[in-house]
Amino acid sequence: MQQFVEAAPGIRLWTEQRGAADAPPLLLIMGATAPGPGWPDPLVDALAAHHRVIRYDHRDTGRSTWSFDEQPYRITDLAQDVIAVLDGLGVDRAHIAGLSLGGMLAQLTLADHPGRVLSATLMGTGALSTAPYTRPDGTEIPAGDLPGISPEVLEMWARPVEDHGPEAELDRRIAHWRVLAGRQLPFEADYFRTFERGIIEHTGRYTTSTAHGRADSSGMLRTERLAANEIPTLVVSAPAEPVFPPPHPHHLAQVIGNAHVVEIPGMGHALPPAVHAPLAAALLRHTGATV
């Protein structure tokens, strides 16, 4: 079922629900510039066998309102959209799962609205905390000194996104996914091309907004609140992750209360078919849907 919810005056967000209406709700929060169908259908369907799965388009993605140039917003406003989606769909509390920027929005939701969250799953993201990482030998690394984004990804992100038509845009996106996926699993270019064609069809345009990269990212640290978290939190460790590489997942689990880590073998900063089943299994165990 698809419907729009009002997030703010003049801002509508596209939402989709799958699974039984009376099943425990699970809200999926995508990363920057990515719409709801960035969560692949096979993964969503596996989760929907046990949950009322909700995915949605951020502002300036997919079928939601593209408004940044006329109505600039902050990243924290995108976190407030999480609550707007729950309110708009009549959901009091939900399991939430976020990838990349979505993992940061999930942390903000945990910190600012814990009463709306049943459990949280974080993947491909960094901690909104200034607390250091403690190595297994007991030594500490300041949060700001943890490994950064790989040079290959940074080089890709530094390139200007130029409009050379839909097929050239598809080629650019495939090259982007090749870098984000990491080097541990075989890269399935045909899968990602079909996947991105679906994203373009859903969105109704092949151009991509740069709004999330331009949005004000100040005011996101939640060090003390995350440390005091009591909501069960799963941190997915992706060994091939090029954006927030290890030990970022273990840092997250250290600085967020009631958190633990599960590794998905071969996973990078992408959701190829090889990770769908193990990721769904980890999520469903965490939410208590399966044992």
C-alpha positions as CSV (number, residue, x, y, z in Angstrom):
1,M,0.0,0.0,0.0
2,Q,1.3,3.4,-1.0
3,Q,0.3,6.8,0.5
4,F,1.7,10.2,1.1
5,V,2.2,11.8,4.5
6,E,2.6,15.5,5.4
7,A,6.0,16.1,7.0
8,A,5.9,19.9,7.0
9,P,4.0,22.7,5.3
10,G,4.3,22.0,1.6
11,I,6.4,18.8,2.1
12,R,4.8,15.4,1.2
13,L,6.7,12.1,1.7
14,W,5.9,9.0,-0.3
15,T,5.5,5.9,1.8
16,E,4.9,2.2,1.1
17,Q,3.8,-0.6,3.4
18,R,4.2,-4.3,2.9
19,G,3.2,-7.2,5.2
20,A,0.3,-7.8,7.5
21,A,-1.3,-4.6,8.9
22,D,-1.3,-6.1,12.4
23,A,2.4,-7.3,12.3
24,P,5.0,-5.4,14.3
25,P,6.0,-2.3,12.3
26,L,9.5,-2.0,10.9
27,L,10.5,1.4,9.4
28,L,13.4,1.3,6.9
29,I,15.4,4.6,6.6
30,M,17.6,5.0,3.5
31,G,20.8,6.8,3.0
32,A,21.6,10.2,1.5
33,T,20.1,10.9,-2.0
34,A,18.4,7.5,-2.0
35,P,14.6,6.9,-2.1
36,G,12.7,4.2,-0.3
37,P,13.2,1.6,-3.1
38,G,16.9,1.8,-2.3
39,W,15.9,-1.0,0.1
40,P,15.8,-3.9,-2.4
41,D,12.4,-5.7,-2.9
42,P,13.7,-9.2,-2.0
43,L,15.1,-7.9,1.3
44,V,11.8,-6.0,2.0
45,D,9.7,-9.1,1.2
46,A,11.8,-11.3,3.5
47,L,11.2,-8.8,6.3
48,A,7.5,-8.4,5.4
49,A,6.9,-12.1,6.1
50,H,7.1,-11.1,9.8
51,H,6.7,-7.3,9.9
52,R,4.6,-4.5,8.6
53,V,7.5,-3.0,6.7
54,I,7.5,0.7,5.9
55,R,9.9,2.4,3.5
56,Y,9.7,6.0,2.4
57,D,11.3,8.6,0.1
58,H,13.3,11.3,1.8
59,R,12.7,14.9,0.8
60,D,14.4,15.5,-2.6
61,T,14.3,11.8,-3.5
62,G,11.9,9.6,-5.3
63,R,8.2,10.8,-5.3
64,S,8.5,13.0,-2.3
65,T,8.6,16.7,-2.5
66,W,11.8,18.1,-4.0
67,S,12.1,21.4,-2.2
68,F,15.6,22.2,-0.9
69,D,16.3,25.0,-3.3
70,E,13.1,26.8,-2.2
71,Q,12.9,25.5,1.4
72,P,16.4,24.6,2.7
73,Y,16.3,22.2,5.6
74,R,18.7,20.6,8.1
75,I,19.7,17.0,8.5
76,T,17.9,17.1,11.8
77,D,14.8,17.9,9.9
78,L,15.2,14.7,8.0
79,A,15.3,12.9,11.4
80,Q,12.1,14.6,12.3
81,D,10.6,13.2,9.1
82,V,11.0,9.8,10.6
83,I,8.5,10.8,13.3
84,A,6.3,12.4,10.7
85,V,6.1,9.1,8.8
86,L,5.2,7.2,11.9
87,D,2.6,9.8,12.9
88,G,1.2,9.9,9.4
89,L,0.7,6.1,9.3
90,G,-0.7,5.9,12.8
91,V,2.3,4.0,14.2
92,D,3.0,4.6,17.9
93,R,6.2,2.6,18.2
94,A,8.3,0.8,15.5
95,H,11.4,-1.2,15.0
96,I,13.7,1.1,12.9
97,A,16.7,0.2,10.6
98,G,18.9,2.8,8.9
99,L,21.7,2.6,6.4
100,S,24.4,5.3,6.0
101,L,22.7,8.7,6.6
102,G,19.7,6.6,7.5
103,G,21.8,5.1,10.4
104,M,22.5,8.6,11.6
105,L,18.8,9.5,11.4
106,A,18.0,6.3,13.4
107,Q,20.5,7.4,16.1
108,L,18.8,10.8,16.3
109,T,15.5,9.1,16.7
110,L,16.9,6.8,19.4
111,A,18.3,9.8,21.2
112,D,15.4,12.3,20.8
113,H,12.3,10.0,20.6
114,P,13.2,6.7,22.4
115,G,9.5,6.2,23.2
116,R,8.7,5.7,19.5
117,V,11.3,2.9,19.0
118,L,11.0,-0.8,19.7
119,S,14.5,-1.6,18.5
120,A,17.1,-0.1,16.2
121,T,19.5,-1.5,13.6
122,L,22.4,0.6,12.3
123,M,24.5,-0.2,9.3
124,G,27.1,1.6,7.2
125,T,27.2,4.6,9.5
126,G,29.3,6.4,12.1
127,A,28.5,7.3,15.7
128,L,27.0,10.7,16.6
129,S,29.2,10.7,19.6
130,T,32.5,12.2,20.7
131,A,33.3,9.3,22.9
132,P,36.6,7.5,22.0
133,Y,36.9,3.9,20.7
134,T,38.6,1.5,23.0
135,R,40.8,-1.1,21.3
136,P,40.8,-4.7,22.5
137,D,44.1,-4.0,24.2
138,G,42.5,-1.2,26.2
139,T,44.0,1.8,24.4
140,E,41.8,4.5,23.2
141,I,41.4,6.2,19.8
142,P,39.7,9.6,19.7
143,A,36.5,9.4,17.6
144,G,37.9,11.9,15.1
145,D,40.9,9.6,14.5
146,L,39.0,6.6,13.4
147,P,39.5,5.5,9.7
148,G,37.9,7.7,7.2
149,I,36.3,7.2,3.8
150,S,38.4,5.4,1.3
151,P,40.2,7.5,-1.2
152,E,38.5,5.7,-4.1
153,V,35.1,6.7,-2.7
154,L,36.2,10.3,-2.0
155,E,37.5,10.6,-5.6
156,M,34.2,9.3,-6.9
157,W,32.2,11.8,-4.8
158,A,34.5,14.7,-5.9
159,R,33.5,14.3,-9.5
160,P,30.8,16.7,-10.7
161,V,27.6,14.9,-11.6
162,E,26.9,16.0,-15.2
163,D,23.8,15.3,-17.3
164,H,24.8,13.2,-20.3
165,G,21.5,11.4,-20.6
166,P,19.9,8.4,-18.8
167,E,22.3,5.7,-20.1
168,A,25.3,7.7,-19.0
169,E,23.7,8.3,-15.6
170,L,23.1,4.6,-15.3
171,D,26.8,4.0,-16.1
172,R,27.8,6.5,-13.4
173,R,25.6,4.9,-10.8
174,I,27.0,1.4,-11.6
175,A,30.5,2.7,-11.2
176,H,29.5,4.2,-7.9
177,W,28.0,1.0,-6.7
178,R,31.1,-0.9,-7.7
179,V,33.2,1.3,-5.4
180,L,30.7,1.2,-2.6
181,A,30.2,-2.5,-2.6
182,G,33.8,-3.2,-1.6
183,R,36.0,-5.9,-2.9
184,Q,35.0,-9.1,-1.0
185,L,32.0,-10.2,-3.0
186,P,31.8,-10.5,-6.8
187,F,30.3,-7.3,-8.2
188,E,27.0,-8.0,-10.1
189,A,26.8,-5.1,-12.5
190,D,23.7,-6.4,-14.3
191,Y,21.8,-6.6,-10.9
192,F,22.7,-3.0,-10.1
193,R,21.8,-1.7,-13.5
194,T,18.3,-3.3,-13.2
195,F,18.1,-2.0,-9.7
196,E,18.9,1.5,-10.8
197,R,16.5,1.4,-13.7
198,G,13.8,0.6,-11.1
199,I,14.8,3.6,-9.0
200,I,14.6,5.9,-12.1
201,E,11.2,4.5,-13.0
202,H,10.0,5.0,-9.4
203,T,11.3,8.6,-9.3
204,G,10.1,9.6,-12.7
205,R,13.5,11.3,-13.5
206,Y,17.1,10.2,-13.9
207,T,18.7,13.2,-12.3
208,T,19.8,13.1,-8.7
209,S,19.5,15.9,-6.1
210,T,22.5,17.2,-4.2
211,A,20.3,18.5,-1.4
212,H,21.4,16.2,1.3
213,G,25.0,17.0,0.7
214,R,24.2,20.7,1.0
215,A,21.9,20.5,4.0
216,D,23.1,21.9,7.4
217,S,24.6,19.0,9.4
218,S,25.2,20.9,12.6
219,G,23.6,19.9,15.9
220,M,23.7,16.2,15.3
221,L,25.9,15.0,18.2
222,R,24.1,13.0,20.9
223,T,26.9,11.6,23.0
224,E,25.3,11.5,26.4
225,R,21.8,10.5,25.2
226,L,23.2,7.6,23.1
227,A,25.3,6.4,26.0
228,A,22.2,6.3,28.1
229,N,20.2,4.4,25.4
230,E,18.1,1.4,26.6
231,I,16.5,0.5,23.3
232,P,17.9,-2.9,22.0
233,T,20.3,-1.8,19.2
234,L,21.9,-4.0,16.5
235,V,25.0,-2.7,14.8
236,V,25.8,-4.4,11.5
237,S,29.5,-4.8,10.8
238,A,30.3,-4.9,7.1
239,P,34.0,-6.0,6.6
240,A,34.2,-4.6,3.1
241,E,32.7,-1.2,4.1
242,P,34.6,1.7,2.4
243,V,32.7,4.6,4.0
244,F,32.6,3.7,7.7
245,P,35.2,0.9,7.8
246,P,35.9,-1.2,10.9
247,P,36.3,-0.4,13.7
248,H,33.4,2.0,13.3
249,P,30.7,-0.7,14.0
250,H,32.4,-1.6,17.3
251,H,32.8,2.0,18.2
252,L,29.0,2.4,17.7
253,A,28.4,-0.6,19.9
254,Q,30.7,0.9,22.6
255,V,29.2,4.4,22.7
256,I,25.5,3.4,22.3
257,G,24.0,1.7,25.3
258,N,22.4,-1.7,24.9
259,A,24.0,-2.3,21.5
260,H,25.7,-5.3,20.1
261,V,27.5,-6.2,16.8
262,V,26.7,-8.8,14.1
263,E,28.9,-9.2,11.1
264,I,27.5,-9.8,7.6
265,P,30.3,-11.5,5.6
266,G,31.4,-9.7,2.5
267,M,29.1,-6.8,3.0
268,G,30.2,-3.3,2.0
269,H,28.2,-0.1,1.7
270,A,25.7,-1.7,-0.6
271,L,22.9,-4.3,-0.6
272,P,23.6,-6.8,-3.3
273,P,21.7,-10.1,-3.4
274,A,24.4,-12.0,-1.5
275,V,23.7,-10.1,1.7
276,H,19.9,-10.1,1.5
277,A,19.3,-13.4,3.3
278,P,21.9,-13.0,6.1
279,L,21.0,-9.4,6.7
280,A,17.2,-10.3,6.9
281,A,18.0,-13.1,9.3
282,A,20.1,-10.8,11.5
283,L,17.3,-8.2,11.5
284,L,14.6,-10.7,12.2
285,R,16.5,-12.2,15.1
286,H,17.1,-8.8,16.5
287,T,13.4,-7.7,16.3
288,G,12.4,-11.0,17.9
289,A,10.5,-12.2,14.8
290,T,12.6,-15.3,14.6
291,V,14.8,-17.2,16.9
